[in-house]
Amino acid sequence: MYDYTIIGGGILGLATAYRLLRERPSARLVVLEKEQGLARHQTGHNSGVIHAGVYYTPGSLKAKLCREGAERTVRFCEEHAIPHERCGKLIVATGTEEIARLKDLEDRVVANGLDYERVSGGRLREIEPNVTGAGALLVHATGIVDYARICRRLAELIREAGGEIRLGAGVTGITESDAEITAQTGAGDFTSRTLIVCAGLQGDRLAMMAGLDIDFRVLPFRGEYYRIAAARGELVKRLIYPVPDPSLPFLGVHLTKIIDGSLTVGPNAMLSLGRETYSGNYPVPRDMADMMSFPGFYKLMARFAAAGIYELRGSLSKQVYLERCRKYCPSLELDDLEYLEPGIRAQNVSSDGKLIDDFLFLETPRSLHLCNAPSPAATSALPIADEIVSRALRKAN
């Protein structure tokens, strides 16, 4: 019998296990991961950005957790000799309309208490000669890291503290009684007093497996990236983002430095035909059936039909994708864009077709499910883990 079973070997599941063992050093704890390695899904496929919290509503939980998470991520990296860099992010406006939106964004940056600098078009050319714009905001706190590297260190700390990590343990069933809860897996049954689920792309299925009546589904969105050819690796010194378009649900393609010294551009945001189809956007029957049987899918598609067509054009045409990048980085050429494996984001959508944009916790008497952990979840993983642990300990008491 374990005290705690945690489902999910991404950064949220591992951070939660790490925090639980610091709070309850004598607890018997096991982390279950269905893959043969850790951080194989959202954690291992994201851009590696340590977000500062530019876009979030001032005073909101997301803004608070992001800012706290950025500081704690950097501190964790410093304590454990994990490479990271605070390179800063430039949000670049390329025309009059975007300059006006940039001013609104600046007001939000100020309200969120972030260290930033307003950059003129002339100054932008000085600090980033390959970037073109009418003006920009430079947010100093934004950084980069390899979140999979953080996960490997968390796993080491969990094992050193006496916790177990079981790979290849995909959950096939959950059975709960008054005294205990059991996760059935292909690697055996794991019974504990409390079950914590941080399952990302499979979160809705595990919630239903635990008997929860949910009013949402995970819709997978595919973020397609390109790696910039190594010969152009010094193209920029910072992260380069466009000013967000309010008609689109995501931020748009951006240039991102990677901690290994490479450079990427992306992502777009395409509906994925499968939840884990990294090698190609081919239909997975079960995933397609789940989408097509969910009323919220059709309502979402109707609301964002124009945005969907916009993203589809960029997905189907490398030239269209390039032109979007050249808007602020005109020296890029088609041959500079090299294929990179995409990421797939677990976007929770309600039955009325609305994107769920906040953290969503659901519970049974003996289980706690983090059903939605939107960006910047990786940046905020340590404070999110604190919240999960706080809830789990109250449940245990």
C-alpha positions in Angstrom: 0.0 0.0 0.0 1.3 3.4 -1.0 0.4 6.7 0.6 0.4 8.4 -2.8 0.2 7.3 -6.4 0.9 10.0 -9.0 -0.1 9.4 -12.6 2.1 11.4 -15.1 5.8 11.5 -15.7 5.9 15.1 -17.1 7.1 18.1 -15.2 3.9 18.6 -13.2 3.7 15.0 -12.0 7.4 14.9 -11.1 7.3 18.4 -9.4 4.3 17.2 -7.3 6.1 14.0 -6.2 9.2 16.1 -5.3 7.2 18.5 -3.2 5.2 15.8 -1.5 8.4 14.0 -0.4 9.8 17.2 1.0 6.6 17.8 2.9 6.2 14.1 3.9 9.6 12.5 3.9 8.4 9.2 5.2 5.5 8.8 2.7 5.4 5.8 0.4 5.0 7.3 -3.1 5.1 6.0 -6.6 4.9 7.9 -10.0 3.3 6.0 -12.9 4.3 6.9 -16.5 2.9 5.0 -19.5 5.9 5.6 -21.7 9.4 4.1 -21.3 10.9 7.5 -20.5 9.9 10.7 -18.7 8.7 14.0 -20.2 7.8 12.3 -23.5 4.8 14.5 -24.3 4.0 18.2 -23.6 7.0 18.7 -21.3 9.5 17.3 -23.8 8.0 19.0 -26.9 7.6 22.6 -25.7 9.7 25.5 -26.7 11.7 25.6 -23.4 10.8 29.2 -22.6 10.8 30.4 -19.0 7.9 32.8 -19.3 7.8 36.1 -17.5 4.0 36.5 -17.4 3.4 39.2 -20.0 0.0 38.2 -21.4 -1.9 37.2 -18.2 -4.6 39.3 -16.5 -3.0 41.3 -13.7 -3.8 39.8 -10.3 -4.9 36.5 -11.8 -3.7 33.1 -10.6 -1.9 32.5 -13.9 0.0 35.8 -13.6 1.0 35.1 -10.0 2.1 31.5 -10.6 4.0 32.4 -13.7 6.1 35.1 -12.1 6.7 33.0 -9.0 7.4 30.0 -11.2 9.9 31.8 -13.3 11.9 32.8 -10.2 11.8 29.3 -8.7 12.7 27.6 -12.0 15.8 29.8 -12.3 16.6 29.1 -8.6 16.2 25.4 -9.1 18.5 25.5 -12.1 21.1 27.4 -10.2 20.9 25.0 -7.2 21.3 21.9 -9.5 23.7 23.2 -12.1 21.1 23.0 -15.0 22.0 25.2 -17.9 19.6 28.1 -18.4 19.7 31.7 -19.7 17.7 34.8 -19.1 18.1 36.2 -22.7 15.0 38.4 -22.7 12.1 38.6 -25.1 11.3 41.2 -27.7 7.6 41.6 -28.7 7.8 43.3 -32.0 5.2 45.6 -33.6 5.5 45.9 -37.4 2.8 48.5 -38.2 0.6 51.3 -36.8 -2.2 48.9 -35.7 0.3 46.7 -33.8 1.9 49.7 -32.2 -1.5 50.5 -30.6 -1.9 46.9 -29.4 1.7 47.0 -28.1 0.7 50.0 -25.9 -2.1 47.9 -24.4 0.4 45.1 -23.8 2.8 47.5 -22.1 0.0 48.5 -19.7 -0.4 44.9 -18.8 3.4 44.4 -18.4 3.4 47.4 -16.0 0.4 46.0 -14.0 2.1 42.7 -13.7 5.3 44.3 -12.2 7.7 43.1 -14.9 11.1 44.6 -15.7 10.9 45.8 -19.3 12.1 48.4 -21.7 10.3 50.2 -24.5 12.4 49.9 -27.7 12.1 52.2 -30.7 12.4 51.0 -34.3 15.9 52.5 -34.5 17.0 51.0 -31.2 15.6 47.6 -32.3 17.8 47.6 -35.4 20.8 48.3 -33.1 20.2 45.4 -30.7 18.8 42.9 -33.2 20.1 43.8 -36.7 18.1 41.0 -38.4 14.8 42.0 -36.9 12.5 44.7 -38.4 9.8 46.6 -36.6 8.3 49.9 -35.8 8.9 49.4 -32.1 9.0 46.7 -29.4 8.9 45.8 -25.8 11.9 44.1 -24.3 10.9 41.9 -21.3 14.1 41.1 -19.5 13.0 38.2 -17.2 12.1 35.8 -20.1 14.5 32.9 -20.3 15.2 29.5 -21.8 15.9 26.0 -20.3 15.5 22.4 -21.2 12.5 21.2 -19.2 13.2 17.6 -19.9 16.6 18.2 -18.1 14.7 19.6 -15.1 12.6 16.4 -15.1 15.6 14.2 -15.1 16.9 16.0 -12.0 13.5 15.9 -10.3 13.4 12.1 -10.9 16.8 11.7 -9.3 15.7 13.7 -6.3 12.5 11.6 -6.0 14.4 8.4 -6.0 17.0 9.7 -3.6 14.1 10.6 -1.2 12.7 7.0 -1.4 10.1 7.5 -4.0 9.5 5.1 -6.9 9.0 5.8 -10.6 7.5 3.1 -12.7 7.8 3.4 -16.5 5.6 1.5 -19.0 2.8 1.7 -16.5 -0.2 2.9 -18.6 -3.3 3.1 -16.5 -6.2 1.0 -17.7 -8.6 1.3 -14.8 -9.2 3.1 -11.5 -11.1 1.5 -8.6 -11.9 3.5 -5.5 -13.3 2.4 -2.1 -13.8 4.2 1.2 -10.3 3.2 2.4 -8.1 3.1 -0.7 -7.8 3.7 -4.5 -6.2 1.4 -7.0 -4.7 2.2 -10.4 -4.7 -0.8 -12.7 -1.8 -0.8 -15.2 -0.1 -3.1 -17.6 2.7 -3.3 -15.0 0.4 -4.4 -12.2 -2.0 -2.7 -9.7 -0.9 0.2 -7.5 -3.1 0.8 -4.4 -2.7 3.9 -2.3 -4.6 6.2 0.1 -4.5 9.1 -2.4 -4.3 9.2 -6.2 -3.0 12.4 -7.9 -3.5 12.7 -11.7 -1.3 15.0 -13.8 -1.9 13.3 -17.2 -2.0 16.1 -19.7 -3.3 14.8 -23.0 -5.0 11.9 -21.3 -6.4 13.9 -18.4 -10.1 13.8 -19.4 -10.0 10.0 -20.0 -8.5 9.4 -16.6 -11.0 11.7 -14.9 -13.8 9.7 -16.5 -12.0 6.4 -15.6 -12.2 7.6 -11.9 -15.9 8.1 -12.2 -16.0 11.9 -12.6 -18.8 13.4 -14.7 -17.0 16.0 -16.8 -18.3 18.7 -19.0 -15.1 19.1 -21.2 -12.8 17.2 -23.4 -9.1 17.5 -24.4 -8.8 18.6 -28.0 -5.2 18.2 -29.2 -3.6 21.2 -31.0 -0.5 20.6 -33.0 2.3 23.1 -32.8 4.5 22.8 -35.9 8.0 24.2 -35.6 11.0 24.6 -37.9 14.6 24.6 -36.8 16.6 27.4 -38.3 19.6 26.1 -40.3 22.8 26.0 -38.2 24.5 28.5 -40.5 21.9 31.1 -39.3 22.1 30.1 -35.7 23.3 33.6 -34.6 20.4 35.3 -36.3 19.0 36.8 -33.1 20.2 37.2 -29.5 16.8 37.1 -27.9 13.4 35.5 -28.2 11.4 37.4 -30.9 7.6 37.4 -30.6 5.0 39.2 -32.7 2.3 41.3 -31.1 -0.6 38.9 -30.5 -3.5 39.1 -32.9 -6.7 39.3 -30.9 -8.6 37.4 -33.7 -6.4 34.3 -33.1 -6.5 32.1 -30.0 -2.7 31.5 -29.8 0.3 33.8 -29.9 1.6 33.3 -33.4 4.9 32.1 -34.8 8.0 33.4 -33.0 11.8 32.9 -33.1 13.0 31.0 -30.0 16.5 30.4 -28.9 17.1 26.9 -27.5 19.4 26.3 -24.6 21.6 23.9 -26.8 22.5 26.9 -29.0 20.0 26.2 -31.8 17.2 28.4 -33.0 13.6 27.5 -33.9 10.6 29.3 -35.4 7.0 28.5 -34.6 4.6 27.2 -33.5 1.5 27.4 -35.4 -1.7 25.9 -33.9 -3.4 23.2 -36.0 -6.0 20.8 -34.8 -4.3 17.4 -34.4 -6.1 14.3 -35.6 -4.5 12.3 -32.8 -3.3 13.1 -29.3 0.2 11.7 -29.7 0.8 11.7 -33.5 4.2 13.4 -33.5 5.4 11.8 -36.7 2.5 13.1 -38.8 -1.0 14.5 -38.6 -2.8 11.2 -39.3 -6.2 10.3 -37.9 -6.3 8.0 -34.8 -9.7 6.3 -34.7 -10.2 6.6 -30.9 -9.1 10.2 -30.8 -11.2 11.2 -33.8 -14.3 9.4 -32.3 -13.8 11.3 -29.0 -13.7 14.6 -30.9 -16.5 14.0 -33.3 -18.9 12.8 -30.6 -18.3 15.9 -28.4 -20.7 18.9 -29.1 -18.1 21.4 -28.0 -15.8 20.4 -30.9 -18.3 21.7 -33.5 -19.0 24.9 -31.5 -15.3 25.6 -31.2 -14.7 25.0 -34.9 -17.5 27.4 -35.8 -16.2 30.1 -33.5 -12.7 29.9 -34.9 -13.3 29.0 -38.5 -11.3 31.9 -39.9 -8.4 31.2 -37.5 -8.5 27.6 -38.5 -8.2 28.4 -42.2 -5.3 30.8 -41.4 -3.4 28.1 -39.5 -4.2 25.5 -42.2 -2.6 27.7 -44.9 0.6 27.9 -42.8 0.6 24.2 -42.2 0.2 23.2 -45.8 2.6 25.8 -47.3 6.1 26.3 -46.0 6.2 29.5 -48.1 3.2 30.9 -46.3 4.8 30.0 -43.0 8.0 31.7 -44.1 6.2 35.0 -45.1 4.7 35.2 -41.6 8.2 34.9 -40.1 9.6 37.4 -42.6 7.2 40.0 -41.4 9.6 40.7 -38.5 12.7 38.8 -39.8 13.0 39.6 -43.5 16.3 37.9 -44.1 15.0 34.4 -43.6 15.0 32.2 -46.7 13.0 29.0 -47.4 16.2 26.9 -47.1 16.7 28.2 -43.6 13.6 26.3 -42.3 14.4 22.7 -41.4 11.8 20.2 -40.2 11.5 19.7 -36.4 9.2 17.3 -34.6 6.0 19.1 -33.5 4.5 19.4 -30.1 0.9 18.6 -29.2 -1.0 20.8 -26.7 -3.8 19.5 -24.5 -6.4 22.2 -25.0 -9.5 21.6 -22.8 -12.7 22.7 -24.3 -16.1 23.0 -22.6 -19.3 21.6 -24.1 -20.3 25.1 -25.1 -17.2 25.3 -27.3 -15.1 27.7 -25.1 -11.4 27.2 -24.5 -10.8 26.5 -20.8 -8.0 28.9 -20.0 -7.5 28.5 -16.3 -6.4 25.7 -14.0 -9.1 23.1 -13.4 -9.0 20.7 -10.4 -11.6 18.0 -9.9 -11.8 15.5 -7.0 -13.3 12.2 -5.8 -13.0 11.3 -2.1 -9.6 9.7 -2.8 -8.3 11.3 -6.0 -7.2 14.7 -7.1 -7.1 15.5 -10.8 -5.3 18.5 -12.4 -7.5 18.4 -15.5 -6.3 21.6 -17.1 -2.8 23.2 -16.8 -2.6 25.8 -19.6 0.6 27.6 -20.6 2.7 28.6 -18.8 2.4 25.3 -16.9 6.0 24.3 -17.3 7.3 27.6 -16.1 4.9 27.5 -13.1 5.4 23.8 -12.3 6.9 24.3 -8.8 4.2 26.6 -7.5 1.5 24.6 -9.2 2.9 21.5 -7.4 2.6 23.4 -4.1 -1.1 23.9 -4.8 -1.6 20.3 -5.7 0.3 19.1 -2.6 -1.7 21.5 -0.4 -5.0 20.1 -1.7 -3.7 16.5 -1.4 -2.6 17.0 2.2 -6.0 18.5 3.1 -7.6 15.5 1.5 -5.4 13.1 3.5 -6.3 14.8 6.7 
